[in-house]
Amino acid sequence: MNILGIADVEEKSLWDYYDPARLADVDLMISCGDLNPDYLQFLVTMTNKTLLYVHGNHDTAYEMNPPLGCVNIDGRLYEHNGVRILGLGGCMKYKPGRLMYTESQMRLRIMRVMPQIVLKGGFDILVTHAPADGYGDLEDMPHWGYDCFNELMERFKPKLMLHGHVHQCYGTGFKRAMTHTSGTEIHNCCGHVHLQYDETAQQAAHRSALYNLYASMKR
């Protein structure tokens, strides 16, 4: 499965100068936040492919103008063609406002979705706006990463983590790709990245008896 990860910057090559050939091989699009809803609507309309998104800390306008045709996975576990994708948007709370969470608040969000994670035997892709603590985050509080994301990856060992929030223009702190101690591949999707995902191998690795029971009940 070919994935297009996007975040933070609306790229002219995908909007103003759109060329269908650039996204012809894309199977799934994932937004990690802080993007104009019209941009997401444009991409899903032009490609006719599924686009999943979480909120960035600047996406409060989505309440009045949500990206139509796109799927909000923020705060839930979503399954796309058998691939389990966990969405946790927002960033570290550094001032009053919505779509920002303290470490404790983000842990509470994870606790709320944990029954879904356990029922499905884990997850394959973690989609966030903010990075994990120590993996592509910065020293200023608005760009701190969450330690609870590290704990999630250590426990469930997803294949991929996609995030945004830290822009390329921020300088030497920007890291496009890293590998977590759990083995999870971490990708900063600022602008866009193309990723390949072997869903067959990952599904086989993470299937559990409980998830198989859940799947059989859905048939």
N, C-alpha and C positions, 0 to 999 in steps of 0.2 A: 504494500500500500504506500502510495506517494502522498506525503503530507506537506501542505504549505502552512508554515507558522508565520503569523504576522503580529505586530504590536507597535504602538507608540507613534509611528511615523507613517502617514499616508504617502506611499511612494508613487511618483508620477508615472513610472513605468508600468504600474498596475492600475492606473486610474486615468490620468490625462492622456497618456499615450498607450492605452491598453492594446495589447496584441494577443489574440486568442492562443497563438502558438506557445506563448510563455507558460501558460497554465494548462496546456492540452493534456498532460500526463498526470495532473493532480487528481487524487481520489477524494481527499478530505482537506478542508481548510479549518484552521484553529486560530482564533484571535485571543491573544493574551492581554488585551485591554488597552485603554487610552487611544481609541480610534474613533473617528467620525462615524456615526451609524450609517450615514449615506454611503460611505466607503464600503462598509460591510455589505449593505444592500446591493450595491453595484456589483461586487465580486460574486455574490451568490446568484444574482440575476444573469450575469454574463456567462458564468461557468455551468450553472445548473447543477452544482455539487453542494453537498452538505457543508455548512459553515457553523462551527461551534464557537461559543465565546464565553469568557468571564469578564467581569468588570475591572477596569483600572480605577485608580483613585480619582480620575478626572471624568468618569463616565456617569455622573449624576443626571445628565441630560437624557439618558436612556429611559428614565421613568416616563417622560413625556413623549419621547421620540425613539422608541426601541428599534433596533435594526430588523426590519420585517423580513421574513423568510429565513432568519437565522435562529439557531437553537441556543438558549441560555442554559449553560451547565454549571453556573456559579452556585456552589453550595450543595452539589449533588453528584452522584455517580451516574454517568450516562454510558449506554452501550451502543457502539456503532459497528455493525457487522461483526459482532462477537468480541470487539475490542472494548475493554472497560476503561473509561476515561473519567478521572476525578477532577472537578473544577473548584478552585478556591481563589477567588479574585480579591482585589483590594491590596493595600500596602500598610506598612507600619504606621500607627497613629501618631502623628506629629503635631496636630492641631485639631480643634473641634471640627467636626464634619463627618459626612457619611463615607462609606467605602474605604474606611481606614480602621484598623484593628490593632489593639495591643497584642502582645504575645499571648496573654491569657485569653483574650477574646477569640483569637484565631484557633487556639486549642479547643475552645468551646464549640466553634464551628465544626471542627474535625470530629468532636465527640457526637455532634448531632447527625453527621453523615456516617459514622462508624458502623451502625447496624447494616446499612446498605453495603459497605465495604466487606464486612464479615460474611454477609449472606452470599455475596458473589465471589467469595474466595480471594479477595484482594482487588488490585487494579493494575492496569498495564501502562497507562500514561497519566502523569500528574500535570495539570494545566493550572498555572498561577499567574498573577501579575507580578508580584514581588518575588525576588530570589530567595533561596535558602541561606541561612546564616553561614557565612564563610565561603560561599560559592557564587561569586560574581556580584556580591553586594558591595556597598560603599561605607565609608566611616561616618558620613552624616546621617542623622536619625531618619530623615525621610526615605533614605535608601537602604536602611538596615534590612537584613534578611531574617526570616523566621526559623528558629531552631526546631519548632514542631514539624516543619517540612523535612528536616533531616531525620527526625524520628520516624516519620511516615515512610521515608525511603528505606531506612534501615530495616523496618519491620516487614514491609510488603515488597520491596525490591522491584519497583516498576522498571520497565525498559527505558522509558523516557520521562524527563521533566522539561516542560516548556514554560518559559516566563518572559517577561518584558521589564519595563520600569527603569532599567539602567540603559541609557542611550549611548550610542557610539560616540557622540560628540562630548561625552563626559571625560574623555581622555584615557589614561592608562588603566583606569579601573574597569574598563569594558572588556569582557571576556565572552566571545561568541559561543564556545563550547568547552565543557569540562566533564570530568568523570567523577561521580560521587563515590565515597568509600563503599557504598552498597552495591556499586556496579552500574547504577542508573546513569544514563547519558543526559547531561543537562545542557540545554540549548537556550541562549538568549535570542528571542525572535524579533528584536527591535528592527523595524523595517520589514524584512522578510527572510525566511530561510526555507530551503527545500530539504525534506528529510525522507528517508526510506525506512519503512517499518515492516518487519516480517511478522505479520499477525499470527500465522500458523504456528511458528515456533514458540511465540510468547504465550499463546493460549494454552498450548500443551504443557508448558512449564508451570502455569499457575492454576490449572483446573483443580478443584477440590471436590470431595464427595458432597459437601454441602451445596456447592454451586451447581453440580450436576443435578441434584435434587431440585434446586430452584429452576433450572432450565427445563427439566422434564415437566414441571408443573405449569410452565408457560405454554406448552404445546397444546 
